Amino acid sequence: CPQSHLERIRILKKIMSNELKLAIFDLGQVCFRTHQERCYLVWEDMAGIRPGSVSRDFLLDDQYEEYERGTMSGRSYAEYFCMLNELSLNFAEWREGWTAMFGELIEPTLDTIKQMRISGLTVVALSNTNATHVKYWKELYPELVDCFDHMYLSNEIGMRKPEPGAFEHVLVQHNTEPSQAIFFDDKLEYINAGKRVGIESILFDDDSVAALWWKRRPVANAAN
């Protein structure tokens, strides 16, 4: 379509002028699969209650955002979560359920990240996460951790997507203009936030999105 053609021309201009410097990736559902239902099943089993008893309507409230910014501890958030959902669990039991969500790596994304880095791009992660999860998945996915030049995690930088400051922090750290970056995320809200900052942002709605973007990107003819 005409829009796709214009987009390819715009990306070609970036590459030909050596402007594309930085690729930014979300983690959950982009680099690895997450299955939140597993958390609830573990919690219900440990609490000795019927499966499906706890509401699956996960509340992204102020306390959760504090937890992701690193201003609330995992233990404090666990106590709050259990009180909210009337679960009788100690911290170790809650943590076992909370870390049960992690599934398989999304290999096409990891392969693309490796190819990008070989080509000379700096590749980083920008993820809304928490200290409990980070400790777990860093041990679970050592290959993933090694894929990136750097990881910007909300609980460490004190900012979350879709806050403009989270994106701006990453750009500043790599002396990169918004027009020199590409961003992949599975949440439309964060894609729109990246666009508002001026970053080319692509919705990750299929495992092959990043791989296809990289494969189909226009590349300047070196012979010319």
N, C-alpha and C positions, 0 to 999 in steps of 0.2 A: 504494500500500500504506500501512497505518497509519504505518509508520516514516517513509516519505517525507513524509507529511502533517505529522507531528510535527516533522520536520526543517525543513520550510518555515515552520512556525509559529515555530520557534526563530530562524531567519534573519530572519524578519519583525520579531521583537522587537528584534533587533540593529539593523536598519535604522531602525525607528521611533524607537528611542532614540538614534540617531546613534552607535552604538558601533563599527560596522565602519569601521576606519581604514586598514588595511594589507593589501595582497595580496602574497604572496610566491610567486615562480615559480622552479622549476628551469629549466635551460637545455636540455641535451641531451635529445632526444626529447620535449621539451615546447615549446620555442621553435624549435629547429632539429633536423633529422635527422642522425644519425651512423651511419656504416657502417664498423665496425671491420675487416671483412674486407678493405676497400680497403688498409688499412695493411699487412697481411700480404702482399698481392699485390705491392705496391710493394717491400717489403723483400726478398721472394724474388726478384723480378726484378733488383733492384740487386745482390743477392748471387750471382746467377747459379745459383740452385738451383730445383728443380722446384716448381711451385705446390702448396701443401698440405704442404710439407716441415716447416714450422714449426708447432708445436702452437698451436691456437686457444684453448687453455685459459689465458686471460690471468690472471696471478697478481696478486691484490690483496693484496700482502704489506706488510711494514713499510716497505720501501724506497719502494714506490709511495705509501703514505700520507705519508711524509716529503716526497716530491716534490709531492704535492697540498697539503701544509701550507706549502710554500715553504722547507723546511729542507734540501732537496736540490736541486741545480741540474739543469737539463735535460741538460747534458753528462754529469754524473755518473750520472744515471739511465739515459741512453742506453748508457753503457758497461756498467752493470750488466745492463740488459735484453739487450744483445747477447751478453754473456758467458753469461747464463742460457739463451739460446736458440741459442747457437752460431752467431751471425750475424757475418759479417765486413763491418761497415759503419762508415764514419766518421760523425761527428755530423751533418753536413749531409745525408747519405743517410738516416740514421735519422729526422731531423726531417722530411724530405720525405714519408716514409711515415707518420709520426706525425700529420701534419696533413692527410693524404689522406682522413681519415674524414668530413670535414664536408660535409653535403649541403644540401638545400633548406630554406628557412625554412618553418615551420608557420604559414601565414598566419592561420588562425582564431584562434590564440593571440595573435598580434601585434595583430589587430583588436580582440580583447577587452581587451588591455592598454591600448590607446589609449582605448577607451570607458570603462574604469575610471578612467583619469586625468582624462578630461573630466568625469566625475561627481564628482571631488574626492577619490577614493581615492589614497593613496600606493602606488605599485607598485614593487617591488624584485625583484631576482634573488638567489637563494642557490644557489650552484653549487660542487660539488666539481670542481676543475679544476687547471691547472698553468700556469706562466708561458709555456711554449712554445705551448700551445694558445691562451691568452688573447691573446697578441700576434697570432696568426694570425687568430682569428675576429673580433677587434675591427676588423681591416682588411677582412675578408670580409663582415661583416654590420653596416655602419655604421647602417642603419635600426634594427636590433635594439638596439644600444647606446643610441640616442636614445630608444627606447621607455620606458626605465626611469628612475625618479627616482634610483635608486642601484643599484649591483651589489656584492653581497657575495660575493667569490670566495675560496675556501679558501686559495689560495696567498698571499693578501693579509691575511686575517684570522687565519691560523694555526690554523684549526679546520675540521673537516669534519663534514658530516652522516654518521652519525646522532648525533654528540655534542650533548648538550643545550646546551652553551655556544654552538654555532653559531647555534641558533635564538634563544637568549636575547640574544646580541649584537645581532642584528637588531632585536629588540623594544626593547631599551634605547636603541638609536640613534634610534628613532622615538617614544620615550616611549609605548609601546603595550603594553597588557595582552594576554596570550595570547588571551583571549576576543574581542579586537578585531581579530583577524587571520584570514586565510584563506591556505592553503598548497596549492600544486599540485606534484606530483612523480610521476614514472613508476615509482619504486621503492617497493614496499610497505614495505621496511625503514625508509625515510625517512619515509613517511607515518605509520607507527606511532610513530616517534621524535617527529614533530611533535605527534601526539596526546598523547603522554606529557607533553610540555611544556604542553599545554593549548590548542594551536592547532587549529582546525578544519582538517582535512587531507584532501584529495581526491586519490584515485589517478587519474593521467592515463593511462588505458588506451585512449584514442581521441583523434584530433585535435580533436574537437569538444567535449571535456569542459569546458574552461573557458568556451567560448562558450555552451554550453547552460546551464551553471550561472548565468552572468551573465544570459542571456536569460530563464530561468525563475525567477530569484530573485524572491521576493515584494517588491513595492514599495509603500510606504505611499501611500495616496491623498491627493495634495496638496490636493485640493479639500475634504477633511474636516479 
